[in-house]
Amino acid sequence: MASERCGARTRAGGACRSPAVSGRRRCRMHGGAKGSGAPSGNSNALKSGLYTAERQAMRLKMGVLMRAGKKLLRDI
Ligand SMILES: [Zn+2]
């Protein structure tokens, strides 16, 4: 599989097609650089707790569970 693209909006209006830094979603030019961004666990921008890494992981798990459940129902 090709590496993930950065996808940040460029000044030309398109999407940046540089490969994202591994482990990040943006290229080096768009915030993917080492030391860029907040350290994990930082809560400066925390408002409701709706989008914390914990919740996002939970959401992911729920999606997998739902899919498994639906498959089960189909198989019966
Ligand atoms: Zn980029």
N, CA, C, O and the ligand as a Tripos MOL2 file, in Angstrom:
@<TRIPOS>MOLECULE
protein
  305   303    77     0     0
PROTEIN
NO_CHARGES

@<TRIPOS>ATOM
      1 N           0.8390   -1.2000    0.0000 N.3       1 MET1
      2 CA          0.0000    0.0000    0.0000 C.3       1 MET1
      3 C           0.8720    1.2470    0.0000 C.2       1 MET1
      4 O           1.9010    1.2910    0.6750 O.2       1 MET1
      5 N           0.4600    2.2630   -0.7590 N.am      2 ALA2
      6 CA          1.2230    3.5110   -0.8030 C.3       2 ALA2
      7 C           1.1500    4.2030    0.5520 C.2       2 ALA2
      8 O           0.1860    4.0360    1.2990 O.2       2 ALA2
      9 N           2.1800    4.9810    0.8540 N.am      3 SER3
     10 CA          2.1840    5.6880    2.1330 C.3       3 SER3
     11 C           1.0920    6.7390    2.1440 C.2       3 SER3
     12 O           0.6690    7.2240    1.0950 O.2       3 SER3
     13 N           0.6510    7.0770    3.3120 N.am      4 GLU4
     14 CA         -0.4330    8.0380    3.4530 C.3       4 GLU4
     15 C           0.0050    9.4270    2.9960 C.2       4 GLU4
     16 O           1.1170    9.8640    3.2900 O.2       4 GLU4
     17 N          -0.8730   10.1090    2.2800 N.am      5 ARG5
     18 CA         -0.5540   11.4600    1.8260 C.3       5 ARG5
     19 C          -0.9130   12.4620    2.9020 C.2       5 ARG5
     20 O          -1.7400   12.2140    3.7790 O.2       5 ARG5
     21 N          -0.2420   13.6260    2.7960 N.am      6 CYS6
     22 CA         -0.4650   14.6720    3.7980 C.3       6 CYS6
     23 C          -1.8930   15.2060    3.7300 C.2       6 CYS6
     24 O          -2.6270   15.1680    4.7180 O.2       6 CYS6
     25 N          -2.2790   15.7040    2.5560 N.am      7 GLY7
     26 CA         -3.6620   16.1390    2.3930 C.3       7 GLY7
     27 C          -3.9880   17.5280    2.9120 C.2       7 GLY7
     28 O          -5.1420   17.9520    2.8490 O.2       7 GLY7
     29 N          -2.9890   18.2500    3.4250 N.am      8 ALA8
     30 CA         -3.2600   19.6080    3.8990 C.3       8 ALA8
     31 C          -3.6110   20.4910    2.7060 C.2       8 ALA8
     32 O          -3.1410   20.2500    1.5940 O.2       8 ALA8
     33 N          -4.4330   21.5110    2.9300 N.am      9 ARG9
     34 CA         -4.8060   22.3970    1.8330 C.3       9 ARG9
     35 C          -3.6450   23.3320    1.5190 C.2       9 ARG9
     36 O          -3.1150   24.0030    2.4050 O.2       9 ARG9
     37 N          -3.2610   23.3660    0.2600 N.am     10 THR10
     38 CA         -2.1600   24.2400   -0.1390 C.3      10 THR10
     39 C          -2.6950   25.6020   -0.5430 C.2      10 THR10
     40 O          -3.9030   25.7880   -0.6940 O.2      10 THR10
     41 N          -1.7890   26.5510   -0.7160 N.am     11 ARG11
     42 CA         -2.2280   27.8960   -1.0840 C.3      11 ARG11
     43 C          -2.8520   27.9070   -2.4670 C.2      11 ARG11
     44 O          -3.6300   28.8020   -2.7960 O.2      11 ARG11
     45 N          -2.5140   26.9200   -3.2720 N.am     12 ALA12
     46 CA         -3.0940   26.8370   -4.6080 C.3      12 ALA12
     47 C          -4.5130   26.2720   -4.5380 C.2      12 ALA12
     48 O          -5.2270   26.2510   -5.5410 O.2      12 ALA12
     49 N          -4.9090   25.8270   -3.3790 N.am     13 GLY13
     50 CA         -6.2670   25.3200   -3.2050 C.3      13 GLY13
     51 C          -6.3740   23.8140   -3.2820 C.2      13 GLY13
     52 O          -7.4240   23.2410   -2.9900 O.2      13 GLY13
     53 N          -5.2950   23.1790   -3.6710 N.am     14 GLY14
     54 CA         -5.3290   21.7210   -3.7680 C.3      14 GLY14
     55 C          -4.9340   21.0530   -2.4720 C.2      14 GLY14
     56 O          -4.7790   21.7110   -1.4430 O.2      14 GLY14
     57 N          -4.7750   19.7590   -2.5250 N.am     15 ALA15
     58 CA         -4.3440   19.0330   -1.3410 C.3      15 ALA15
     59 C          -2.8660   18.7060   -1.4680 C.2      15 ALA15
     60 O          -2.4040   18.3230   -2.5430 O.2      15 ALA15
     61 N          -2.1280   18.8510   -0.3910 N.am     16 CYS16
     62 CA         -0.7080   18.5300   -0.3910 C.3      16 CYS16
     63 C          -0.5460   17.0360   -0.6350 C.2      16 CYS16
     64 O          -1.2050   16.2150    0.0040 O.2      16 CYS16
     65 N           0.3280   16.6970   -1.5550 N.am     17 ARG17
     66 CA          0.4860   15.2840   -1.8740 C.3      17 ARG17
     67 C           1.8090   14.7090   -1.3880 C.2      17 ARG17
     68 O           2.2230   13.6280   -1.8050 O.2      17 ARG17
     69 N           2.4620   15.4490   -0.5020 N.am     18 SER18
     70 CA          3.6770   14.8980    0.0820 C.3      18 SER18
     71 C           3.3020   13.7460    1.0020 C.2      18 SER18
     72 O           2.2200   13.7490    1.5900 O.2      18 SER18
     73 N           4.1820   12.7630    1.1320 N.am     19 PRO19
     74 CA          3.8810   11.6710    2.0460 C.3      19 PRO19
     75 C           3.8820   12.1690    3.4870 C.2      19 PRO19
     76 O           4.7530   12.9500    3.8710 O.2      19 PRO19
     77 N           2.9250   11.7290    4.2810 N.am     20 ALA20
     78 CA          2.8600   12.1340    5.6820 C.3      20 ALA20
     79 C           4.0190   11.5140    6.4450 C.2      20 ALA20
     80 O           4.4950   10.4310    6.1060 O.2      20 ALA20
     81 N           4.4660   12.2150    7.4770 N.am     21 VAL21
     82 CA          5.5150   11.6650    8.3380 C.3      21 VAL21
     83 C           4.9680   10.4060    9.0050 C.2      21 VAL21
     84 O           3.8240   10.3980    9.4600 O.2      21 VAL21
     85 N           5.7590    9.3590    9.0680 N.am     22 SER22
     86 CA          5.2560    8.1100    9.6360 C.3      22 SER22
     87 C           4.7830    8.3270   11.0690 C.2      22 SER22
     88 O           5.4720    8.9430   11.8820 O.2      22 SER22
     89 N           3.6190    7.8170   11.3520 N.am     23 GLY23
     90 CA          3.0450    7.9890   12.6870 C.3      23 GLY23
     91 C           2.2590    9.2820   12.8150 C.2      23 GLY23
     92 O           1.6470    9.5460   13.8500 O.2      23 GLY23
     93 N           2.2770   10.0750   11.7730 N.am     24 ARG24
     94 CA          1.5150   11.3240   11.7830 C.3      24 ARG24
     95 C           0.6580   11.4050   10.5290 C.2      24 ARG24
     96 O           0.7900   10.5950    9.6110 O.2      24 ARG24
     97 N          -0.2110   12.3860   10.5100 N.am     25 ARG25
     98 CA         -1.1130   12.4790    9.3710 C.3      25 ARG25
     99 C          -0.7140   13.5900    8.4140 C.2      25 ARG25
    100 O          -1.3380   13.7550    7.3660 O.2      25 ARG25
    101 N           0.3240   14.3620    8.7610 N.am     26 ARG26
    102 CA          0.7420   15.4510    7.8880 C.3      26 ARG26
    103 C           2.2100   15.3140    7.5230 C.2      26 ARG26
    104 O           2.9830   14.6540    8.2180 O.2      26 ARG26
    105 N           2.5860   15.9620    6.3960 N.am     27 CYS27
    106 CA          3.9840   15.9140    5.9670 C.3      27 CYS27
    107 C           4.8140   16.8620    6.8340 C.2      27 CYS27
    108 O           4.2860   17.5480    7.7090 O.2      27 CYS27
    109 N           6.1030   16.8860    6.5770 N.am     28 ARG28
    110 CA          6.9990   17.7070    7.3930 C.3      28 ARG28
    111 C           6.6660   19.1840    7.3000 C.2      28 ARG28
    112 O           6.8620   19.9370    8.2540 O.2      28 ARG28
    113 N           6.1570   19.5960    6.1350 N.am     29 MET29
    114 CA          5.8570   21.0030    5.9200 C.3      29 MET29
    115 C           4.5790   21.4360    6.6320 C.2      29 MET29
    116 O           4.3870   22.6240    6.8900 O.2      29 MET29
    117 N           3.7230   20.5020    6.9440 N.am     30 HIS30
    118 CA          2.3970   20.8440    7.4660 C.3      30 HIS30
    119 C           2.1340   20.3460    8.8740 C.2      30 HIS30
    120 O           1.0450   19.8620    9.1810 O.2      30 HIS30
    121 N           3.1290   20.4680    9.7140 N.am     31 GLY31
    122 CA          2.8950   20.1340   11.1170 C.3      31 GLY31
    123 C           3.2900   18.7310   11.5120 C.2      31 GLY31
    124 O           3.0530   18.3110   12.6450 O.2      31 GLY31
    125 N           3.8920   17.9970   10.5850 N.am     32 GLY32
    126 CA          4.2690   16.6340   10.9280 C.3      32 GLY32
    127 C           5.6850   16.5350   11.4650 C.2      32 GLY32
    128 O           6.1490   15.4580   11.8410 O.2      32 GLY32
    129 N           6.3730   17.6870   11.4960 N.am     33 ALA33
    130 CA          7.7720   17.6830   11.9120 C.3      33 ALA33
    131 C           7.9410   17.2090   13.3530 C.2      33 ALA33
    132 O           7.0360   17.3260   14.1800 O.2      33 ALA33
    133 N           9.1010   16.6840   13.6190 N.am     34 LYS34
    134 CA          9.4080   16.2020   14.9610 C.3      34 LYS34
    135 C           9.2960   17.3540   15.9590 C.2      34 LYS34
    136 O           9.8180   18.4390   15.7030 O.2      34 LYS34
    137 N           8.6460   17.1410   17.0550 N.am     35 GLY35
    138 CA          8.5170   18.1860   18.0630 C.3      35 GLY35
    139 C           7.3750   19.1340   17.7950 C.2      35 GLY35
    140 O           7.1230   20.0530   18.5740 O.2      35 GLY35
    141 N           6.6810   18.9120   16.6900 N.am     36 SER36
    142 CA          5.5540   19.7780   16.3670 C.3      36 SER36
    143 C           4.2750   19.2050   16.9600 C.2      36 SER36
    144 O           4.1050   17.9880   17.0320 O.2      36 SER36
    145 N           3.3940   20.0700   17.3760 N.am     37 GLY37
    146 CA          2.1280   19.5950   17.9360 C.3      37 GLY37
    147 C           2.2180   19.3780   19.4370 C.2      37 GLY37
    148 O           3.3000   19.4490   20.0190 O.2      37 GLY37
    149 N           1.1090   19.1200   20.0430 N.am     38 ALA38
    150 CA          1.0630   18.9580   21.4920 C.3      38 ALA38
    151 C           1.4560   17.5410   21.8910 C.2      38 ALA38
    152 O           1.1790   16.5890   21.1620 O.2      38 ALA38
    153 N           2.1010   17.4000   23.0450 N.am     39 PRO39
    154 CA          2.4230   16.0590   23.5230 C.3      39 PRO39
    155 C           1.1480   15.3140   23.8880 C.2      39 PRO39
    156 O           0.1510   15.9350   24.2580 O.2      39 PRO39
    157 N           1.1690   13.9840   23.7880 N.am     40 SER40
    158 CA         -0.0470   13.2450   24.1080 C.3      40 SER40
    159 C          -0.3880   13.4490   25.5760 C.2      40 SER40
    160 O           0.4990   13.4920   26.4280 O.2      40 SER40
    161 N          -1.6640   13.5720   25.8610 N.am     41 GLY41
    162 CA         -2.0870   13.8140   27.2290 C.3      41 GLY41
    163 C          -2.3110   15.2840   27.5090 C.2      41 GLY41
    164 O          -2.8450   15.6480   28.5570 O.2      41 GLY41
    165 N          -1.9010   16.1380   26.5690 N.am     42 ASN42
    166 CA         -2.1110   17.5720   26.7060 C.3      42 ASN42
    167 C          -3.6060   17.8670   26.6370 C.2      42 ASN42
    168 O          -4.3010   17.3390   25.7690 O.2      42 ASN42
    169 N          -4.1030   18.7000   27.5380 N.am     43 SER43
    170 CA         -5.5410   18.9660   27.5520 C.3      43 SER43
    171 C          -5.8410   20.4470   27.3680 C.2      43 SER43
    172 O          -6.8940   20.9250   27.7880 O.2      43 SER43
    173 N          -4.9280   21.1670   26.7480 N.am     44 ASN44
    174 CA         -5.1280   22.6080   26.5300 C.3      44 ASN44
    175 C          -6.4070   22.8940   25.7630 C.2      44 ASN44
    176 O          -7.0980   23.8790   26.0280 O.2      44 ASN44
    177 N          -6.7120   22.0350   24.8220 N.am     45 ALA45
    178 CA         -7.8660   22.2940   23.9680 C.3      45 ALA45
    179 C          -9.0620   21.4490   24.3670 C.2      45 ALA45
    180 O         -10.0220   21.3180   23.6080 O.2      45 ALA45
    181 N          -9.0000   20.8790   25.5530 N.am     46 LEU46
    182 CA        -10.0750   19.9930   25.9840 C.3      46 LEU46
    183 C         -11.3300   20.7940   26.3290 C.2      46 LEU46
    184 O         -11.2780   21.7250   27.1340 O.2      46 LEU46
    185 N         -12.4430   20.4330   25.7260 N.am     47 LYS47
    186 CA        -13.6860   21.1310   26.0320 C.3      47 LYS47
    187 C         -14.6740   20.1970   26.6910 C.2      47 LYS47
    188 O         -15.1350   20.4450   27.8050 O.2      47 LYS47
    189 N         -14.9930   19.1260   25.9990 N.am     48 SER48
    190 CA        -16.0180   18.2410   26.5310 C.3      48 SER48
    191 C         -15.4990   16.8470   26.8000 C.2      48 SER48
    192 O         -16.1830   16.0290   27.4150 O.2      48 SER48
    193 N         -14.2930   16.5750   26.3430 N.am     49 GLY49
    194 CA        -13.7800   15.2190   26.4870 C.3      49 GLY49
    195 C         -14.3390   14.3020   25.4240 C.2      49 GLY49
    196 O         -14.1490   13.0870   25.4630 O.2      49 GLY49
    197 N         -15.0400   14.9100   24.4630 N.am     50 LEU50
    198 CA        -15.7070   14.1270   23.4270 C.3      50 LEU50
    199 C         -14.7320   13.5640   22.4110 C.2      50 LEU50
    200 O         -15.0190   12.5660   21.7520 O.2      50 LEU50
    201 N         -13.5860   14.2010   22.2870 N.am     51 TYR51
    202 CA        -12.6710   13.7960   21.2260 C.3      51 TYR51
    203 C         -11.2880   13.4160   21.7450 C.2      51 TYR51
    204 O         -10.3050   13.5270   21.0130 O.2      51 TYR51
    205 N         -11.2010   12.9830   22.9650 N.am     52 THR52
    206 CA         -9.8990   12.5800   23.4870 C.3      52 THR52
    207 C          -9.4560   11.2930   22.8000 C.2      52 THR52
    208 O         -10.2740   10.5640   22.2390 O.2      52 THR52
    209 N          -8.1640   11.0220   22.8490 N.am     53 ALA53
    210 CA         -7.6300    9.8210   22.1950 C.3      53 ALA53
    211 C          -8.3480    8.5830   22.7390 C.2      53 ALA53
    212 O          -8.6060    7.6240   22.0120 O.2      53 ALA53
    213 N          -8.6590    8.6290   24.0170 N.am     54 GLU54
    214 CA         -9.3600    7.5080   24.6470 C.3      54 GLU54
    215 C         -10.7080    7.2560   23.9670 C.2      54 GLU54
    216 O         -11.0550    6.1300   23.6110 O.2      54 GLU54
    217 N         -11.4420    8.3440   23.8070 N.am     55 ARG55
    218 CA        -12.7630    8.2320   23.2070 C.3      55 ARG55
    219 C         -12.6760    7.7880   21.7500 C.2      55 ARG55
    220 O         -13.4990    7.0060   21.2730 O.2      55 ARG55
    221 N         -11.6750    8.2940   21.0620 N.am     56 GLN56
    222 CA        -11.5330    7.9390   19.6500 C.3      56 GLN56
    223 C         -11.2530    6.4450   19.5300 C.2      56 GLN56
    224 O         -11.8010    5.7770   18.6530 O.2      56 GLN56
    225 N         -10.4190    5.9310   20.3920 N.am     57 ALA57
    226 CA        -10.0890    4.5080   20.3620 C.3      57 ALA57
    227 C         -11.3530    3.6980   20.6540 C.2      57 ALA57
    228 O         -11.6050    2.6650   20.0340 O.2      57 ALA57
    229 N         -12.1380    4.1910   21.6120 N.am     58 MET58
    230 CA        -13.3870    3.5390   21.9860 C.3      58 MET58
    231 C         -14.3280    3.4840   20.7850 C.2      58 MET58
    232 O         -14.9290    2.4540   20.4780 O.2      58 MET58
    233 N         -14.4300    4.6410   20.1140 N.am     59 ARG59
    234 CA        -15.3000    4.7280   18.9500 C.3      59 ARG59
    235 C         -14.8880    3.6890   17.9040 C.2      59 ARG59
    236 O         -15.7290    3.0270   17.2940 O.2      59 ARG59
    237 N         -13.5770    3.5650   17.7150 N.am     60 LEU60
    238 CA        -13.0560    2.6140   16.7410 C.3      60 LEU60
    239 C         -13.4890    1.2030   17.1190 C.2      60 LEU60
    240 O         -13.9380    0.4290   16.2730 O.2      60 LEU60
    241 N         -13.3500    0.8840   18.3890 N.am     61 LYS61
    242 CA        -13.7000   -0.4560   18.8710 C.3      61 LYS61
    243 C         -15.1890   -0.7130   18.6700 C.2      61 LYS61
    244 O         -15.5930   -1.8000   18.2580 O.2      61 LYS61
    245 N         -15.9920    0.2930   18.9630 N.am     62 MET62
    246 CA        -17.4340    0.1470   18.8130 C.3      62 MET62
    247 C         -17.7900   -0.1670   17.3690 C.2      62 MET62
    248 O         -18.6490   -1.0060   17.0970 O.2      62 MET62
    249 N         -17.1220    0.5120   16.4490 N.am     63 GLY63
    250 CA        -17.3790    0.2800   15.0350 C.3      63 GLY63
    251 C         -17.0880   -1.1620   14.6680 C.2      63 GLY63
    252 O         -17.8630   -1.7980   13.9540 O.2      63 GLY63
    253 N         -15.9770   -1.6720   15.1540 N.am     64 VAL64
    254 CA        -15.5950   -3.0600   14.8700 C.3      64 VAL64
    255 C         -16.6290   -4.0090   15.4700 C.2      64 VAL64
    256 O         -17.0240   -4.9950   14.8480 O.2      64 VAL64
    257 N         -17.0500   -3.6950   16.6680 N.am     65 LEU65
    258 CA        -18.0460   -4.5410   17.3440 C.3      65 LEU65
    259 C         -19.3530   -4.5720   16.5610 C.2      65 LEU65
    260 O         -19.9560   -5.6250   16.3530 O.2      65 LEU65
    261 N         -19.7670   -3.3880   16.1370 N.am     66 MET66
    262 CA        -21.0170   -3.2920   15.3880 C.3      66 MET66
    263 C         -20.9500   -4.1230   14.1100 C.2      66 MET66
    264 O         -21.8920   -4.8270   13.7460 O.2      66 MET66
    265 N         -19.8020   -4.0150   13.4460 N.am     67 ARG67
    266 CA        -19.6580   -4.7650   12.2140 C.3      67 ARG67
    267 C         -19.7130   -6.2640   12.4900 C.2      67 ARG67
    268 O         -20.3560   -7.0210   11.7620 O.2      67 ARG67
    269 N         -19.0330   -6.6750   13.5450 N.am     68 ALA68
    270 CA        -19.0210   -8.0960   13.8990 C.3      68 ALA68
    271 C         -20.4300   -8.5580   14.2170 C.2      68 ALA68
    272 O         -20.8390   -9.6530   13.8320 O.2      68 ALA68
    273 N         -21.1800   -7.7010   14.9350 N.am     69 GLY69
    274 CA        -22.5450   -8.0490   15.2960 C.3      69 GLY69
    275 C         -23.4260   -8.2170   14.0700 C.2      69 GLY69
    276 O         -24.2240   -9.1500   13.9800 O.2      69 GLY69
    277 N         -23.2670   -7.2940   13.1270 N.am     70 LYS70
    278 CA        -24.0920   -7.3490   11.9210 C.3      70 LYS70
    279 C         -23.7780   -8.5980   11.1140 C.2      70 LYS70
    280 O         -24.6650   -9.2330   10.5430 O.2      70 LYS70
    281 N         -22.4990   -8.9350   11.0810 N.am     71 LYS71
    282 CA        -22.0850  -10.1160   10.3210 C.3      71 LYS71
    283 C         -22.7210  -11.3630   10.9700 C.2      71 LYS71
    284 O         -23.2070  -12.2700   10.2950 O.2      71 LYS71
    285 N         -22.6910  -11.3570   12.2950 N.am     72 LEU72
    286 CA        -23.2660  -12.4790   13.0390 C.3      72 LEU72
    287 C         -24.7340  -12.6470   12.6830 C.2      72 LEU72
    288 O         -25.2050  -13.7560   12.4290 O.2      72 LEU72
    289 N         -25.4560  -11.5160   12.6690 N.am     73 LEU73
    290 CA        -26.8760  -11.5600   12.3530 C.3      73 LEU73
    291 C         -27.1230  -12.0910   10.9390 C.2      73 LEU73
    292 O         -28.0710  -12.8320   10.6800 O.2      73 LEU73
    293 N         -26.2330  -11.6830   10.0440 N.am     74 ARG74
    294 CA        -26.3830  -12.1560    8.6660 C.3      74 ARG74
    295 C         -26.1600  -13.6520    8.5810 C.2      74 ARG74
    296 O         -26.8280  -14.3600    7.8270 O.2      74 ARG74
    297 N         -25.2060  -14.1160    9.3710 N.am     75 ASP75
    298 CA        -24.8140  -15.5290    9.2770 C.3      75 ASP75
    299 C         -25.8720  -16.4690    9.8670 C.2      75 ASP75
    300 O         -25.9560  -17.6390    9.4950 O.2      75 ASP75
    301 N         -26.6620  -15.9440   10.7770 N.am     76 ILE76
    302 CA        -27.6610  -16.7950   11.4340 C.3      76 ILE76
    303 C         -28.7510  -17.2020   10.4280 C.2      76 ILE76
    304 O         -29.6840  -17.9190   10.7860 O.2      76 ILE76
    305 ZN          1.7650   18.5900    3.4470 Zn       77 ZN77
@<TRIPOS>BOND
     1     1     2 1
     2     2     3 1
     3     3     4 2
     4     3     5 am
     5     5     6 1
     6     6     7 1
     7     7     8 2
     8     7     9 am
     9     9    10 1
    10    10    11 1
    11    11    12 2
    12    11    13 am
    13    13    14 1
    14    14    15 1
    15    15    16 2
    16    15    17 am
    17    17    18 1
    18    18    19 1
    19    19    20 2
    20    19    21 am
    21    21    22 1
    22    22    23 1
    23    23    24 2
    24    23    25 am
    25    25    26 1
    26    26    27 1
    27    27    28 2
    28    27    29 am
    29    29    30 1
    30    30    31 1
    31    31    32 2
    32    31    33 am
    33    33    34 1
    34    34    35 1
    35    35    36 2
    36    35    37 am
    37    37    38 1
    38    38    39 1
    39    39    40 2
    40    39    41 am
    41    41    42 1
    42    42    43 1
    43    43    44 2
    44    43    45 am
    45    45    46 1
    46    46    47 1
    47    47    48 2
    48    47    49 am
    49    49    50 1
    50    50    51 1
    51    51    52 2
    52    51    53 am
    53    53    54 1
    54    54    55 1
    55    55    56 2
    56    55    57 am
    57    57    58 1
    58    58    59 1
    59    59    60 2
    60    59    61 am
    61    61    62 1
    62    62    63 1
    63    63    64 2
    64    63    65 am
    65    65    66 1
    66    66    67 1
    67    67    68 2
    68    67    69 am
    69    69    70 1
    70    70    71 1
    71    71    72 2
    72    71    73 am
    73    73    74 1
    74    74    75 1
    75    75    76 2
    76    75    77 am
    77    77    78 1
    78    78    79 1
    79    79    80 2
    80    79    81 am
    81    81    82 1
    82    82    83 1
    83    83    84 2
    84    83    85 am
    85    85    86 1
    86    86    87 1
    87    87    88 2
    88    87    89 am
    89    89    90 1
    90    90    91 1
    91    91    92 2
    92    91    93 am
    93    93    94 1
    94    94    95 1
    95    95    96 2
    96    95    97 am
    97    97    98 1
    98    98    99 1
    99    99   100 2
   100    99   101 am
   101   101   102 1
   102   102   103 1
   103   103   104 2
   104   103   105 am
   105   105   106 1
   106   106   107 1
   107   107   108 2
   108   107   109 am
   109   109   110 1
   110   110   111 1
   111   111   112 2
   112   111   113 am
   113   113   114 1
   114   114   115 1
   115   115   116 2
   116   115   117 am
   117   117   118 1
   118   118   119 1
   119   119   120 2
   120   119   121 am
   121   121   122 1
   122   122   123 1
   123   123   124 2
   124   123   125 am
   125   125   126 1
   126   126   127 1
   127   127   128 2
   128   127   129 am
   129   129   130 1
   130   130   131 1
   131   131   132 2
   132   131   133 am
   133   133   134 1
   134   134   135 1
   135   135   136 2
   136   135   137 am
   137   137   138 1
   138   138   139 1
   139   139   140 2
   140   139   141 am
   141   141   142 1
   142   142   143 1
   143   143   144 2
   144   143   145 am
   145   145   146 1
   146   146   147 1
   147   147   148 2
   148   147   149 am
   149   149   150 1
   150   150   151 1
   151   151   152 2
   152   151   153 am
   153   153   154 1
   154   154   155 1
   155   155   156 2
   156   155   157 am
   157   157   158 1
   158   158   159 1
   159   159   160 2
   160   159   161 am
   161   161   162 1
   162   162   163 1
   163   163   164 2
   164   163   165 am
   165   165   166 1
   166   166   167 1
   167   167   168 2
   168   167   169 am
   169   169   170 1
   170   170   171 1
   171   171   172 2
   172   171   173 am
   173   173   174 1
   174   174   175 1
   175   175   176 2
   176   175   177 am
   177   177   178 1
   178   178   179 1
   179   179   180 2
   180   179   181 am
   181   181   182 1
   182   182   183 1
   183   183   184 2
   184   183   185 am
   185   185   186 1
   186   186   187 1
   187   187   188 2
   188   187   189 am
   189   189   190 1
   190   190   191 1
   191   191   192 2
   192   191   193 am
   193   193   194 1
   194   194   195 1
   195   195   196 2
   196   195   197 am
   197   197   198 1
   198   198   199 1
   199   199   200 2
   200   199   201 am
   201   201   202 1
   202   202   203 1
   203   203   204 2
   204   203   205 am
   205   205   206 1
   206   206   207 1
   207   207   208 2
   208   207   209 am
   209   209   210 1
   210   210   211 1
   211   211   212 2
   212   211   213 am
   213   213   214 1
   214   214   215 1
   215   215   216 2
   216   215   217 am
   217   217   218 1
   218   218   219 1
   219   219   220 2
   220   219   221 am
   221   221   222 1
   222   222   223 1
   223   223   224 2
   224   223   225 am
   225   225   226 1
   226   226   227 1
   227   227   228 2
   228   227   229 am
   229   229   230 1
   230   230   231 1
   231   231   232 2
   232   231   233 am
   233   233   234 1
   234   234   235 1
   235   235   236 2
   236   235   237 am
   237   237   238 1
   238   238   239 1
   239   239   240 2
   240   239   241 am
   241   241   242 1
   242   242   243 1
   243   243   244 2
   244   243   245 am
   245   245   246 1
   246   246   247 1
   247   247   248 2
   248   247   249 am
   249   249   250 1
   250   250   251 1
   251   251   252 2
   252   251   253 am
   253   253   254 1
   254   254   255 1
   255   255   256 2
   256   255   257 am
   257   257   258 1
   258   258   259 1
   259   259   260 2
   260   259   261 am
   261   261   262 1
   262   262   263 1
   263   263   264 2
   264   263   265 am
   265   265   266 1
   266   266   267 1
   267   267   268 2
   268   267   269 am
   269   269   270 1
   270   270   271 1
   271   271   272 2
   272   271   273 am
   273   273   274 1
   274   274   275 1
   275   275   276 2
   276   275   277 am
   277   277   278 1
   278   278   279 1
   279   279   280 2
   280   279   281 am
   281   281   282 1
   282   282   283 1
   283   283   284 2
   284   283   285 am
   285   285   286 1
   286   286   287 1
   287   287   288 2
   288   287   289 am
   289   289   290 1
   290   290   291 1
   291   291   292 2
   292   291   293 am
   293   293   294 1
   294   294   295 1
   295   295   296 2
   296   295   297 am
   297   297   298 1
   298   298   299 1
   299   299   300 2
   300   299   301 am
   301   301   302 1
   302   302   303 1
   303   303   304 2
@<TRIPOS>SUBSTRUCTURE
     1 MET1         2 RESIDUE 1 A MET
     2 ALA2         6 RESIDUE 1 A ALA
     3 SER3        10 RESIDUE 1 A SER
     4 GLU4        14 RESIDUE 1 A GLU
     5 ARG5        18 RESIDUE 1 A ARG
     6 CYS6        22 RESIDUE 1 A CYS
     7 GLY7        26 RESIDUE 1 A GLY
     8 ALA8        30 RESIDUE 1 A ALA
     9 ARG9        34 RESIDUE 1 A ARG
    10 THR10       38 RESIDUE 1 A THR
    11 ARG11       42 RESIDUE 1 A ARG
    12 ALA12       46 RESIDUE 1 A ALA
    13 GLY13       50 RESIDUE 1 A GLY
    14 GLY14       54 RESIDUE 1 A GLY
    15 ALA15       58 RESIDUE 1 A ALA
    16 CYS16       62 RESIDUE 1 A CYS
    17 ARG17       66 RESIDUE 1 A ARG
    18 SER18       70 RESIDUE 1 A SER
    19 PRO19       74 RESIDUE 1 A PRO
    20 ALA20       78 RESIDUE 1 A ALA
    21 VAL21       82 RESIDUE 1 A VAL
    22 SER22       86 RESIDUE 1 A SER
    23 GLY23       90 RESIDUE 1 A GLY
    24 ARG24       94 RESIDUE 1 A ARG
    25 ARG25       98 RESIDUE 1 A ARG
    26 ARG26      102 RESIDUE 1 A ARG
    27 CYS27      106 RESIDUE 1 A CYS
    28 ARG28      110 RESIDUE 1 A ARG
    29 MET29      114 RESIDUE 1 A MET
    30 HIS30      118 RESIDUE 1 A HIS
    31 GLY31      122 RESIDUE 1 A GLY
    32 GLY32      126 RESIDUE 1 A GLY
    33 ALA33      130 RESIDUE 1 A ALA
    34 LYS34      134 RESIDUE 1 A LYS
    35 GLY35      138 RESIDUE 1 A GLY
    36 SER36      142 RESIDUE 1 A SER
    37 GLY37      146 RESIDUE 1 A GLY
    38 ALA38      150 RESIDUE 1 A ALA
    39 PRO39      154 RESIDUE 1 A PRO
    40 SER40      158 RESIDUE 1 A SER
    41 GLY41      162 RESIDUE 1 A GLY
    42 ASN42      166 RESIDUE 1 A ASN
    43 SER43      170 RESIDUE 1 A SER
    44 ASN44      174 RESIDUE 1 A ASN
    45 ALA45      178 RESIDUE 1 A ALA
    46 LEU46      182 RESIDUE 1 A LEU
    47 LYS47      186 RESIDUE 1 A LYS
    48 SER48      190 RESIDUE 1 A SER
    49 GLY49      194 RESIDUE 1 A GLY
    50 LEU50      198 RESIDUE 1 A LEU
    51 TYR51      202 RESIDUE 1 A TYR
    52 THR52      206 RESIDUE 1 A THR
    53 ALA53      210 RESIDUE 1 A ALA
    54 GLU54      214 RESIDUE 1 A GLU
    55 ARG55      218 RESIDUE 1 A ARG
    56 GLN56      222 RESIDUE 1 A GLN
    57 ALA57      226 RESIDUE 1 A ALA
    58 MET58      230 RESIDUE 1 A MET
    59 ARG59      234 RESIDUE 1 A ARG
    60 LEU60      238 RESIDUE 1 A LEU
    61 LYS61      242 RESIDUE 1 A LYS
    62 MET62      246 RESIDUE 1 A MET
    63 GLY63      250 RESIDUE 1 A GLY
    64 VAL64      254 RESIDUE 1 A VAL
    65 LEU65      258 RESIDUE 1 A LEU
    66 MET66      262 RESIDUE 1 A MET
    67 ARG67      266 RESIDUE 1 A ARG
    68 ALA68      270 RESIDUE 1 A ALA
    69 GLY69      274 RESIDUE 1 A GLY
    70 LYS70      278 RESIDUE 1 A LYS
    71 LYS71      282 RESIDUE 1 A LYS
    72 LEU72      286 RESIDUE 1 A LEU
    73 LEU73      290 RESIDUE 1 A LEU
    74 ARG74      294 RESIDUE 1 A ARG
    75 ASP75      298 RESIDUE 1 A ASP
    76 ILE76      302 RESIDUE 1 A ILE
    77 ZN77       305 GROUP 0 **** ****
